[in-house]
Amino acid sequence: MLRWLIVMVVTLLVFNGLEPWLRRIGLGRLPGDLHFRIGEREISLPIATCVLLSFLAMLIGKLL
């Protein structure tokens, strides 16, 4: 369970760091992605982007 927690934290940090670049190519703005603004903070839940990236990772894993 600790491994999954570490993987999730690292994945969130990587996605957060790559978010500006991913938005330029259109990821993070798909129809299933949720964005909230609460006061000064903006919260993003990129559900559709995560599904798309997971599918691409699965395809790459199958091909290799």
C-alpha positions in Angstrom: 0.0 0.0 0.0 2.9 2.4 0.7 4.2 1.8 -2.8 0.9 2.9 -4.3 0.9 6.0 -2.2 4.4 6.9 -3.3 3.5 6.2 -7.0 0.4 8.4 -6.7 2.3 11.3 -5.1 5.1 11.1 -7.7 2.5 11.0 -10.5 0.7 14.0 -9.2 3.9 15.9 -8.8 5.0 15.1 -12.4 1.6 16.0 -13.8 1.6 19.2 -11.9 5.0 20.1 -13.2 4.1 19.3 -16.8 0.6 20.9 -16.6 1.5 24.1 -18.5 3.1 22.2 -21.3 0.3 19.7 -21.5 -2.3 22.5 -21.7 -0.5 24.0 -24.7 -1.1 20.7 -26.6 -4.7 20.5 -25.4 -4.5 18.1 -22.5 -6.2 19.3 -19.3 -9.0 21.0 -21.3 -10.8 17.9 -22.5 -14.6 17.6 -21.9 -14.3 15.3 -18.9 -11.8 17.6 -17.1 -13.2 19.5 -14.1 -12.0 23.0 -13.1 -13.1 24.8 -9.9 -12.2 28.3 -8.6 -12.6 28.7 -4.9 -11.6 32.1 -3.8 -8.0 32.7 -5.1 -7.3 29.0 -5.7 -7.9 27.1 -8.9 -8.5 23.4 -8.5 -8.2 21.1 -11.5 -9.4 17.5 -11.7 -8.2 16.2 -15.1 -10.2 13.0 -15.2 -10.5 12.6 -19.0 -6.8 13.5 -19.4 -5.8 10.8 -16.9 -7.8 8.2 -18.8 -6.3 9.2 -22.1 -2.7 9.2 -20.7 -3.4 5.8 -19.1 -4.6 4.4 -22.3 -1.5 5.7 -24.2 0.8 4.2 -21.5 -1.0 0.9 -21.8 -0.6 0.9 -25.6 3.1 1.7 -25.3 3.5 -1.1 -22.7 1.8 -3.6 -25.0 3.9 -2.6 -28.0 7.2 -3.0 -26.0 
